Amino acid sequence: MRHGEAGWQGNSDMDRTLTDAGVDKVCANVEKRRNELQGLTRILTSPYLRARQTADLMAKTIGYEDELIQVDWLVPDAAPQTAIDGLAAMDFKNEHSVALCSHQPLSSAFVEALCGIERGYISMGTANLVAMETELVAAGLAELLWHEH
């Protein structure tokens, strides 16, 4: 999921908060996909405030009660392969449903790289969600299931 719409106020880009419209859109899109998101076993998020707020809204909307996990490889300027490698290195044991809250340009590039889709095909607007399925976390191996705008 890409974070919701954020305002421009804050001491740095990391400190920008969601706008009221951003909060509303995150909640609306997560609610639309509530059934698909109910089985989440982990929610990973960028350390940026707006992504953490988005992850928290997702968790509250679907009743997820576990800890949100912050990872540095979900920041806006991370390379898609760095995020793929970071996700692949996580020890999820038998967990199968993981959500990521991130930013552009990483969000689109990550989905495209993981699914082997031509660059520029996926446009992740604010509060957009996608679902992918893969047996192994590696570039080109995932299948894009749906994209909620």
Backbone bond lengths (Angstrom), bond angles and torsions (degrees), N, CA, C in turn:
res aa  C-N    CA-C-N  psi(-1)  N-CA   C-N-CA  omega(-1)  CA-C   N-CA-C  phi
1 M - - - 1.451 - - 1.522 108.71 -
2 R 1.319 114.77 137.72 1.458 118.80 171.04 1.525 107.16 -87.52
3 H 1.317 116.10 144.29 1.467 120.89 179.76 1.527 111.31 -57.22
4 G 1.326 115.11 160.36 1.456 121.02 176.84 1.521 111.66 -73.40
5 E 1.334 115.10 171.36 1.465 121.37 178.79 1.525 110.26 -54.70
6 A 1.330 115.68 132.39 1.463 121.23 -178.93 1.523 110.21 -117.73
7 G 1.316 115.36 149.80 1.458 121.07 174.43 1.519 109.88 -78.82
8 W 1.311 116.05 178.08 1.464 120.53 -177.54 1.521 112.93 -101.08
9 Q 1.342 116.72 -3.83 1.457 118.77 -179.97 1.525 110.28 -80.48
10 G 1.307 115.78 151.07 1.457 122.06 -179.07 1.513 108.80 144.48
11 N 1.326 116.14 155.53 1.461 120.52 -179.94 1.527 112.08 -69.34
12 S 1.320 116.35 -25.89 1.467 121.99 177.81 1.525 108.11 -153.62
13 D 1.315 116.26 174.23 1.460 120.60 177.85 1.529 110.44 -59.16
14 M 1.313 117.04 -33.81 1.472 121.09 -179.85 1.525 112.53 -64.85
15 D 1.331 117.59 -23.62 1.468 122.16 -173.67 1.520 114.43 -98.75
16 R 1.311 118.82 3.89 1.468 121.01 -179.54 1.525 110.00 -67.84
17 T 1.343 115.92 138.30 1.468 121.04 -176.92 1.531 111.08 -107.26
18 L 1.318 115.22 160.82 1.459 120.44 176.39 1.524 110.45 -67.27
19 T 1.322 115.49 144.60 1.461 120.67 172.21 1.533 107.80 -80.66
20 D 1.318 116.77 169.78 1.464 120.11 175.33 1.527 110.52 -60.01
21 A 1.333 116.50 -41.17 1.468 120.37 177.67 1.528 110.35 -63.85
22 G 1.326 116.82 -37.10 1.461 121.01 177.86 1.520 111.85 -63.63
23 V 1.322 116.51 -43.25 1.465 121.35 177.21 1.523 109.97 -60.85
24 D 1.330 116.15 -47.02 1.467 121.07 -178.55 1.527 111.88 -60.59
25 K 1.336 117.51 -43.95 1.462 121.41 -177.68 1.528 111.34 -68.66
26 V 1.333 117.54 -40.29 1.468 120.12 176.56 1.526 109.49 -59.24
27 C 1.330 116.24 -50.64 1.468 120.14 -178.50 1.522 111.42 -61.54
28 A 1.336 117.41 -40.66 1.465 120.99 -179.39 1.532 111.42 -65.52
29 N 1.338 117.41 -45.21 1.462 119.75 -178.73 1.526 112.01 -68.57
30 V 1.317 116.85 -38.97 1.469 119.70 177.44 1.525 109.62 -66.41
31 E 1.316 116.77 -40.89 1.469 120.16 178.89 1.530 110.91 -61.33
32 K 1.350 117.46 -39.74 1.465 121.20 178.50 1.525 111.57 -59.86
33 R 1.309 116.72 -31.68 1.469 122.12 -176.83 1.534 112.25 -110.76
34 R 1.314 115.97 21.45 1.467 121.63 -177.26 1.530 111.95 -51.25
35 N 1.325 117.72 -47.68 1.463 120.63 -177.62 1.523 112.02 -59.18
36 E 1.333 117.02 -43.09 1.458 120.84 -179.89 1.527 112.10 -70.12
37 L 1.336 117.07 -28.31 1.461 121.29 -175.72 1.532 113.51 -91.53
38 Q 1.310 117.97 -9.22 1.471 121.95 -176.83 1.524 113.11 -57.45
39 G 1.315 118.34 -31.94 1.456 120.99 -175.42 1.520 115.32 -88.88
40 L 1.328 117.73 12.31 1.466 119.30 -178.46 1.524 110.83 -58.66
41 T 1.325 114.88 133.90 1.462 120.03 177.94 1.524 111.84 -106.19
42 R 1.316 117.51 -16.90 1.462 122.04 176.64 1.519 109.45 -150.41
43 I 1.332 115.27 145.34 1.461 121.30 170.38 1.519 106.82 -125.38
44 L 1.335 115.15 119.09 1.458 122.72 178.34 1.517 108.07 -105.41
45 T 1.323 116.78 144.14 1.453 119.77 -177.78 1.523 111.80 -142.83
46 S 1.313 113.98 152.53 1.457 121.65 169.93 1.530 107.70 -62.64
47 P 1.329 117.64 153.97 1.468 119.64 175.73 1.533 113.89 -74.89
48 Y 1.336 118.07 -7.82 1.461 120.90 179.40 1.535 109.17 -66.89
49 L 1.312 116.97 141.00 1.460 122.78 -174.24 1.526 112.63 -55.70
50 R 1.318 118.59 -46.31 1.463 120.26 -176.46 1.531 112.09 -63.84
51 A 1.327 117.51 -33.53 1.468 120.58 176.64 1.530 110.12 -72.47
52 R 1.329 117.16 -40.24 1.468 120.05 177.54 1.526 110.50 -63.31
53 Q 1.341 117.10 -40.62 1.464 120.44 177.31 1.529 110.25 -62.68
54 T 1.322 117.33 -41.74 1.467 122.06 178.58 1.524 110.40 -62.41
55 A 1.316 117.03 -46.54 1.470 121.31 178.98 1.522 110.80 -61.32
56 D 1.321 116.65 -40.06 1.466 120.82 178.81 1.527 111.21 -65.39
57 L 1.328 117.59 -41.59 1.465 121.34 177.18 1.526 110.69 -63.64
58 M 1.333 116.98 -41.87 1.455 120.49 177.13 1.524 109.70 -59.34
59 A 1.328 115.89 -48.47 1.462 120.89 -178.56 1.529 111.28 -58.90
60 K 1.312 116.80 -47.55 1.470 120.36 -179.01 1.529 111.87 -64.94
61 T 1.319 117.03 -39.54 1.463 121.30 -177.74 1.528 111.91 -64.74
62 I 1.335 116.98 -36.64 1.468 119.48 -177.27 1.532 113.03 -100.42
63 G 1.337 117.35 -0.06 1.459 119.91 179.07 1.520 114.28 78.78
64 Y 1.311 117.86 23.36 1.471 123.32 176.87 1.517 107.93 -75.47
65 E 1.319 117.80 126.60 1.468 120.60 -173.69 1.523 114.41 -114.93
66 D 1.327 118.12 -4.85 1.464 119.94 179.53 1.522 110.57 -76.27
67 E 1.314 115.00 172.26 1.457 121.97 -179.30 1.529 111.07 -69.84
68 L 1.327 116.13 141.24 1.460 121.29 171.89 1.526 106.99 -81.05
69 I 1.310 116.83 138.88 1.458 121.38 -176.82 1.522 109.21 -107.63
70 Q 1.341 116.70 120.33 1.461 121.45 177.65 1.522 109.59 -89.38
71 V 1.326 115.61 132.52 1.461 120.92 177.76 1.527 109.52 -132.54
72 D 1.312 116.35 138.05 1.458 121.74 -177.15 1.519 113.83 -71.05
73 W 1.329 118.14 -17.89 1.463 120.11 -177.08 1.532 112.84 -84.24
74 L 1.334 118.40 8.68 1.471 121.21 174.45 1.534 112.58 -107.96
75 V 1.326 117.45 17.79 1.468 121.78 178.73 1.530 109.51 -75.83
76 P 1.351 117.66 160.87 1.466 120.34 -173.23 1.526 115.61 -54.61
77 D 1.329 117.81 -40.27 1.462 119.73 -173.87 1.527 113.73 -95.68
78 A 1.316 117.47 12.85 1.469 119.71 177.22 1.531 109.51 -67.69
79 A 1.312 115.65 145.70 1.464 120.58 175.98 1.526 108.81 -75.58
80 P 1.330 117.84 142.31 1.463 119.92 179.39 1.532 112.87 -53.76
81 Q 1.343 117.54 -41.02 1.459 119.74 -179.20 1.526 111.41 -66.29
82 T 1.329 116.94 -32.74 1.466 120.36 176.37 1.523 109.92 -63.70
83 A 1.333 117.23 -41.57 1.466 120.87 178.48 1.532 110.82 -68.42
84 I 1.311 117.10 -40.16 1.466 120.40 177.20 1.526 109.79 -61.54
85 D 1.328 116.70 -46.16 1.464 120.88 178.89 1.527 111.21 -63.43
86 G 1.341 117.08 -40.05 1.462 120.74 178.48 1.509 111.89 -63.06
87 L 1.324 116.67 -43.35 1.461 120.94 178.92 1.529 110.46 -66.69
88 A 1.313 116.89 -42.80 1.467 121.08 -179.61 1.526 111.51 -62.94
89 A 1.327 117.31 -30.79 1.465 121.46 -177.69 1.532 113.23 -80.02
90 M 1.321 117.19 -13.50 1.471 120.35 -179.45 1.525 109.34 -70.21
91 D 1.315 115.95 142.67 1.466 120.69 179.36 1.521 108.34 -95.44
92 F 1.321 116.75 98.43 1.455 121.39 -178.44 1.518 113.41 -99.19
93 K 1.319 117.04 0.31 1.470 122.28 -177.37 1.522 109.35 49.31
94 N 1.307 118.25 -116.44 1.473 120.78 -177.94 1.519 112.91 -103.17
95 E 1.319 116.91 22.16 1.458 120.53 179.20 1.528 109.01 -80.92
96 H 1.320 115.22 140.10 1.453 118.34 -173.15 1.521 114.92 -120.72
97 S 1.316 118.36 -15.75 1.461 120.48 -176.44 1.518 110.07 -122.19
98 V 1.322 114.93 109.99 1.458 121.81 -176.16 1.521 108.65 -124.42
99 A 1.331 116.75 133.10 1.463 121.29 176.16 1.519 109.04 -107.11
100 L 1.329 115.49 144.47 1.456 122.37 176.91 1.520 108.39 -122.03
101 C 1.332 117.64 133.73 1.474 121.93 174.56 1.520 107.71 -114.39
102 S 1.338 115.39 118.76 1.453 120.39 -173.05 1.526 111.41 -142.11
103 H 1.321 115.70 -154.60 1.464 124.49 -170.60 1.519 110.45 -137.65
104 Q 1.341 114.56 169.31 1.454 120.61 166.67 1.522 107.18 -87.93
105 P 1.296 119.79 148.93 1.454 126.41 4.59 1.539 114.11 -85.45
106 L 1.342 117.10 -1.94 1.463 119.33 -175.58 1.520 112.77 -61.62
107 S 1.332 118.45 -42.85 1.468 120.73 -173.54 1.524 112.04 -53.80
108 S 1.306 117.61 -53.52 1.467 121.08 -179.61 1.513 111.46 -64.63
109 A 1.325 116.92 -46.88 1.461 121.20 -177.01 1.528 111.61 -64.25
110 F 1.325 117.66 -35.80 1.467 122.25 178.42 1.529 110.57 -64.60
111 V 1.331 116.65 -47.85 1.467 120.94 179.66 1.531 109.50 -61.62
112 E 1.315 116.76 -46.93 1.464 120.52 -179.60 1.530 111.74 -60.99
113 A 1.323 116.89 -44.22 1.467 120.53 -179.30 1.526 111.31 -66.89
114 L 1.319 116.87 -45.22 1.460 120.36 -177.76 1.533 111.10 -65.68
115 C 1.331 116.62 -34.88 1.467 120.95 -178.38 1.529 113.30 -93.29
116 G 1.322 117.84 -4.84 1.462 119.94 -178.28 1.511 112.41 68.41
117 I 1.333 116.09 34.93 1.463 122.45 -178.51 1.530 108.69 -97.87
118 E 1.316 115.47 143.98 1.461 121.18 179.24 1.526 110.80 -55.53
119 R 1.334 116.40 136.79 1.461 122.53 -179.54 1.526 109.37 -60.54
120 G 1.342 116.09 133.56 1.450 122.24 179.93 1.514 113.50 98.04
121 Y 1.324 117.75 -4.87 1.463 121.68 -178.53 1.526 112.29 -78.70
122 I 1.317 117.34 -39.40 1.468 122.29 -177.80 1.526 109.55 -96.21
123 S 1.309 115.86 127.40 1.466 121.32 175.82 1.521 108.26 -115.88
124 M 1.319 115.94 111.92 1.467 121.16 -178.99 1.520 109.60 -99.02
125 G 1.329 116.11 98.45 1.449 120.44 174.20 1.527 109.68 -75.42
126 T 1.318 116.29 173.22 1.460 118.73 178.99 1.524 109.97 -60.71
127 A 1.314 115.47 139.59 1.468 125.12 178.90 1.530 113.51 67.23
128 N 1.335 117.94 14.09 1.463 120.59 175.83 1.514 109.75 -76.13
129 L 1.329 114.92 145.28 1.461 121.95 175.59 1.514 108.93 -122.72
130 V 1.314 116.66 146.38 1.459 121.42 168.80 1.518 107.92 -130.63
131 A 1.308 115.89 155.59 1.463 121.37 171.75 1.514 107.64 -120.99
132 M 1.317 114.52 134.50 1.460 121.52 176.72 1.515 107.91 -129.22
133 E 1.314 115.04 157.09 1.462 120.16 177.67 1.522 108.12 -131.80
134 T 1.336 115.30 136.42 1.455 119.75 177.82 1.522 109.98 -154.95
135 E 1.300 115.69 147.70 1.466 121.56 175.10 1.523 110.21 -81.47
136 L 1.332 116.03 -32.89 1.453 123.42 -175.97 1.523 108.08 -135.61
137 V 1.324 117.33 134.03 1.464 120.45 179.54 1.527 108.42 -81.33
138 A 1.319 115.15 100.95 1.462 122.20 179.00 1.531 108.11 -159.32
139 A 1.311 115.84 151.50 1.464 121.33 -178.61 1.523 111.18 -55.82
140 G 1.332 115.22 133.07 1.448 122.33 174.66 1.515 116.15 82.99
141 L 1.323 118.60 0.19 1.462 120.38 -174.36 1.525 115.17 -101.67
142 A 1.320 118.37 -11.11 1.463 120.22 -177.15 1.526 111.15 -87.92
143 E 1.318 114.64 158.08 1.465 122.17 174.75 1.521 108.17 -113.26
144 L 1.305 117.39 129.89 1.462 122.54 175.82 1.521 108.38 -77.11
145 L 1.343 117.16 120.49 1.466 121.91 -177.28 1.527 112.12 -93.66
146 W 1.339 117.04 -44.98 1.448 120.73 179.10 1.523 110.53 -161.36
147 H 1.341 114.92 162.47 1.482 122.65 -179.15 1.528 106.97 -137.94
148 E 1.315 116.52 114.31 1.471 122.03 178.96 1.523 108.56 -98.81
149 H 1.327 115.82 120.52 1.475 121.74 -177.75 1.504 111.27 -90.47
